[in-house]
Amino acid sequence: MRLTVVALILFVAACATASPRAKIADRFVEFGVSQERADCLASELDERLERDDLNDVADYIGGLNEAASAGEALDALLRIGNPRAAAAIARASLACALGHQN
């Protein structure tokens, strides 16, 4: 019985924790990006980055909602503090804009 309860708790906890890829797609949608484009960006980033980098990207995108202009969003990208993540965001944005998903 106790093992069943522990297994159930672990299952619920695993389901409640979104993957970085899903979190990134959700945050892009919250920012106003279409679901299709958000899925493309999240997929591109997931292929290019490690989990820690993906978490940095998710945090960055969450902060985009506070940017009042495109210039502020670009400034935020330059301050992301993770060059791999910044470069991957730029490459993924270009790939998805051109319709060339890996």
N, C-alpha and C positions, 0 to 999 in steps of 0.2 A: 504494500500500500504506500509506504513512504517513498519508494522508488518511483512509483507512478506519479505522485505529487511533484517530486523533483523534476521528473521528465516533462510534466505538463508546464511547470514554471519556466524551464529552459526553452521549451517550444514557444511559449507566448513571448518570452523576451526576445528570441530570435526573430519572430515575426514582427515585433514592434520596432526593431532596429532596421531602418532603411539602409540599403546599400548606398555608398557614395554616389554611384551612377544614378540611382533613382532620386537621391536627394538633389543632385545637380539638375536633372531634368525638371523636377518639381520647382526648383528655385528659378530656373529660366522661365518657366510658365508663369510663375508669380510676378516676374519682372515684365511680362508682356510678350514673350516670345511664343510663337505658335507651338503646339504640342509636337508637330512633325519636326520642326527645326530644333526644338529642345531635345528631342530624342536623338537627332543627328549629332548635335553638339556633345551630348552626354556620352554617346557611343564613341565618337572620335576621341574624347578626353580619356575615356576608360581604356582605350587601346594604347594611348600614348603615355599614361601616367601610372605611378604606383599609388597605393591606397592613401598614404599620407599626403601626397600631392593632390589627390582627388579631394581629400577633406579640406585642404587649403583653398581649392577652387570653389567648393561649396560655400565656405565661409566668405570668400570674396564676392560671390554672386549674391549671397544674402545681404551684403553691404551695398550692393548696387541700387537697391530700392531707396537708399538715402541720397543717391546722387541726383542733383537738380538739373544736370545737363549732360550731354554726351562728353563734353570736355572734362567734367568731374569724374565720369566713369572711366575715361582714359587715364586721368591722373591716378585714380585708384588702382588701375591695372599696373601702372608703373611703380606703385608703392606696394605691390602684393608681397614682396619679400621672398618670392620663390621663383627664380628665373625659369625653371623647367615648367612650372604651372603657367606663368605668363606667356611663354613661347607656345605652349600647347594650346592655350586659349586662342591666341592669334591664328595658329595653323588650323585649328578646328573651325574657327569662325570662317576663315577663307574657304576651306574645303566644303563646308555646308552651304555657304553662299553660292559656290560654283556648282553645287550638286555632285561633288566627288567624294562620296563617303567611302572610307577604306573597307 
